[in-house]
Amino acid sequence: MNLDAFLVERRPDWDELGQAVAGRNGRPEQLGPDGVRRLGQLYRAAAADLALLRRTHGSDASVRSLEDLVGRARLAVYDSEPRRGSLRHFVSRGYWQRVRERPALLVIAWTFLLVSGALGAVWAAHDPAAAVGILPRGYQGVAEPHSGIPRIGGTQAGAVSSQIFTNNIRVVFLSFAAGITGGVGTGLLLLYNGVLLGVVGGLGFGLGTGDQFIELVAPHGVLELSCIAVGASAGLRIGWALVAPGPRKRGTALRLESRCAVEIVIGTIPWLVIAGLVEGFVTPQRIGVVPALAVGFGLGAIYWALVMWRGSPPADTITAAPAPSP
């Protein structure tokens, strides 16, 4: 199939569908009987076009643009109570679909975090005196064998733990906002925070107190890192819209991707709160390495299981109608 010819042939109908969805202040029922019937026809044809493009040109930017249009049209065609149902749909499916629909950006975010963390840990193990120099003042006690993070308790442990949690919340929002730099700022934030965590862990294990570091970080850390990666993927969406808007105008691409990115960040906030509660009530108990890992990876597994389960695209956006011939 010739993609350019297909886009030229089908784009007028897609533009008409977009105008119909936005018509009458976003209330398609005001289009009248003929207008509503036409809306349904355009939606079914666009859903079929999307199915065809996914099979033949799944990575093309035009697919993302059409996915957004079909998603908005589906709500207009099938959602009888859009305002009441929007929040329920967002919590149950919409957020998870947003997280899942750009897997490549998630992989990039996780790669930046994990690789930089591993390099930071290796650096700290081989040259702790140099590595400790990049740590903020509140973290530098980790380099002292008898007063570092792995050995502190009570009020000090809570203070350090709260500082880590506050930092992660800030990182989520900064990673999202830094997407406006074309994604460069988001990538740098991921690298820095990955190195920071790796250095703290590397210094702790170098002192022979890695088990206590795990107790301090693991219960909430897996979920917090997941939230950071997801927030960063939202920032990368904005950056990619600026760098490679595809067939859309750059302003249009930025507006659409920014809306999606904001939804991701808003939906991630409750999970940061859950991580904070775990950090406040479970971490100070020093429950042991195995239970700490079980809690941390258990929360992470729940989150990503919901991404895979609730984030799957609706079947009707793929098989709503037979695909047109190329």
Salt bridges, closest charged atoms under 4 A:
ASP13 OD2 - ARG10 NH1 2.91
ASP13 OD1 - ARG38 NH2 3.82
GLU16 OE2 - ARG38 NE 2.98
GLU29 OE2 - ARG27 NE 3.00
ASP34 OD1 - ARG37 NH2 2.33
ASP49 OD2 - ARG10 NE 2.73
GLU67 OE2 - ARG54 NH2 3.27
GLU67 OE1 - ARG102 NH1 3.98
ASP68 OD2 - ARG72 NE 2.94
ASP68 OD1 - ARG259 NH2 3.00
GLU81 OE2 - ARG84 NH1 3.00
GLU101 OE2 - ARG98 NH1 2.95
GLU101 OE2 - ARG237 NH1 2.76
GLU224 OE1 - HIS220 ND1 3.36
GLU257 OE2 - ARG102 NH2 3.25
GLU257 OE1 - ARG237 NE 2.77
GLU257 OE2 - ARG248 NH2 3.73
GLU263 OE1 - ARG98 NE 2.75
GLU279 OE2 - HIS220 NE2 3.56
ASP316 OD2 - ARG74 NE 2.89
